[in-house]
Amino acid sequence: MSTQRTLEMDFATELNRTQRLRVYDARQDLNAADISTAMGNIIAKNIFNGSGGALTGKAAARIITKNVEEIDLV
C-alpha cells in the first residue's frame, strides 16, 4: 500500500474565476507558511496564465492524502 499526497492551491484570477494548481507527491513537512509563500511567489512572478486571466490572489489550499492499494489479479 502506498500513500499519495497532493497539494492543491486555489488562486483568484483577474476575471473573477478560480484557478487550481496541483502538486503531486507533496512533501510531508509542508506547513501553512511554506504554502502561502509559494503561492505568493507564483502570483508575483506571473508564471501561469489560464483562461481566467492572470492569478491575482490566494483563495484556498489543501493537502489531500489517499491510500492506494494495488490488487494482484490471479
C-alpha positions in Angstrom: 0.0 0.0 0.0 1.3 3.5 -0.8 0.2 6.9 0.4 -0.2 9.7 -2.1 -0.1 13.4 -1.0 -1.3 16.1 -3.3 -1.1 19.8 -2.6 -4.0 21.8 -4.2 -3.7 25.6 -4.4 -6.6 27.7 -5.5 -6.0 31.2 -6.9 -8.3 34.1 -7.7 -7.9 35.4 -11.2 -8.3 38.7 -12.9 -11.6 37.6 -14.4 -13.1 36.6 -11.0 -12.6 32.9 -11.5 -10.7 30.3 -9.5 -7.7 28.5 -10.9 -6.4 25.4 -9.2 -2.8 24.1 -9.3 -1.9 20.7 -8.1 1.5 19.4 -6.9 1.7 15.7 -6.7 3.9 13.8 -4.2 3.9 16.8 -1.8 6.5 16.8 1.0 5.5 15.5 4.4 6.8 18.6 6.2 4.9 21.3 4.3 3.2 23.8 6.6 0.9 26.8 6.0 3.7 29.3 5.9 5.5 27.3 3.2 2.4 27.0 1.1 1.4 30.7 1.5 5.0 31.8 0.5 4.9 29.5 -2.6 1.5 30.9 -3.6 2.7 34.5 -3.2 5.8 33.7 -5.3 3.6 32.2 -8.1 1.4 35.2 -8.1 4.3 37.7 -8.0 6.2 36.1 -10.8 3.1 35.8 -13.0 4.3 32.4 -14.4 0.8 30.9 -15.0 -1.9 32.4 -17.2 -5.0 30.4 -17.9 -8.4 31.1 -19.5 -9.4 33.1 -16.4 -6.5 35.5 -16.8 -3.6 36.2 -14.6 -3.5 35.0 -11.0 -4.3 37.8 -8.6 -4.7 36.3 -5.1 -4.8 33.3 -2.8 -8.2 31.7 -2.5 -7.5 28.3 -0.7 -5.1 25.5 -0.2 -5.4 21.9 1.0 -3.3 18.7 1.2 -5.2 15.6 0.1 -3.8 12.3 1.3 -5.0 9.0 0.0 -4.0 5.4 0.4 -3.6 3.3 -2.7 -3.6 -0.5 -2.6 -2.7 -2.3 -5.7 -4.6 -5.6 -6.3 -2.8 -8.6 -7.8 -5.2 -10.3 -10.2 -5.0 -14.1 -10.4 
